[in-house]
Amino acid sequence: MTENQVSVIIPTFNESENICNVLDLIKEHLPRINLEAIVVDDNSPDGTGKIVEDYVKIKGNEEYPVSVIHRKTKSGLSSAILDGLKKSNGDTIVVMDSDLSHPPQIIPKMLETLRKTQCDIVVASRYVAGGAIQGWPFKRKLMSKIATKIAKKGLGINSDDPMSGFFVFRKKITEGLKFDAIGYKMLLELLVKANGVKVEEVPYTFTDRKKGSSKLDTSTIIDYCKSVWKLYRYGRQVRKTEKRVSVRFLSKAARFFTVGASGLGVNYLASLLFSSSLDMWYLHATILGIVFSITSNFVLNKYWTFEDRDFAPKKTAIQYGKFAGFSSIGALVQLGMVYYLVDGFSLSYPVALVLAVGTAAFSNFVLNKKWTFRE
Ligand code: GDD
């Protein structure tokens, strides 16, 4: 991958009347840029591929490398873009039609936006302020609007023109992505799969082609539906995976807090029971309350919070030792606090106990979570 090189990918099918013009205009509007153009032709019956080969022979390749990928049959716009991407050398990719409906004169602005905003994708947009469509009948405009709405609402796309066939992106954002490349909607797939990338839009006027004809047909519309459905399922899968991770994380934390809370109860009740019913000295009663809560916390955290059902004696003893060891810091805090609050501040024992048990439980929680049950 060459830094600061721009690769322009131009898929063609029966564009013999347009392609040379497009190649000329690209060069004219990007004179000082390290540039290459890759035409991806699907064995066009009108000889587009051969015309580009002749163009290269006549113009020479040194100042402005132009290459052609010849594919055997008409295999779709998106897959043509992907094949162009594989062959590209630049770190910045421009994708555009070869019928002059996408004005090459706005490429410099798109590249400048990419550089200045440090974004990852720049979409040439018909649907932001300043953008427009010229030459399309009402039916085609309506179809485009509906398709755009479906993509934005259904797939949560962060662009006003995800159907655009004219866009610039940093090649590195495609690393590791697997594309389905169905039909026309390469940008849509990129926007969904390169999740979290920064997108900017540059307005432009789409002017319907003057020469040749659109290749959009019923199968393209069916492909669009397939593509949206696949992308919807893809997005759902990603969301599900993310949710599963956070639900698991939350439930683990929630279990730990619940155990902590139950430990508070065990500690408090056991201490009160020993001090009042068995008439024990309050400090002895507090120590026993601590031992009881440490044990019940340990068993619950091991079995329930961390779902560790392995109660092999040695392993369990070591875990209990760690748990008790770390918890003893909390116990010392509890003991010290109770003593200080009852003897020093003449606080009633039940109130002092609530404060001390709360503080001790917190330190228990933090230390044991981090060290004893780490997976
Ligand atoms: N290699 C290859 N293979 N190129 C193709 C194929 C194919 O199967 N199908 C179309 N192309 C090329 C055309 O030669 C043209 O350069 C470009 O892809 C766009 O095809 P058109 O058929 O002219 O598209 P359109 O003008 O109807 O649709 C436009 O608007 C859509 C948004 O609504 C294009 O800009 C689309 O890219 C855009 O998504």
Residues whose N, C-alpha, C, O or C-beta is under 5 A from the ligand:
A	BS01	GDD	P11 T12 F13 E15 V40 D41 D42 K74 S75 G76 L77 A80 D97 S98 D99 S144 M163 S164 G165 Y184 S213 S214 K215 L216
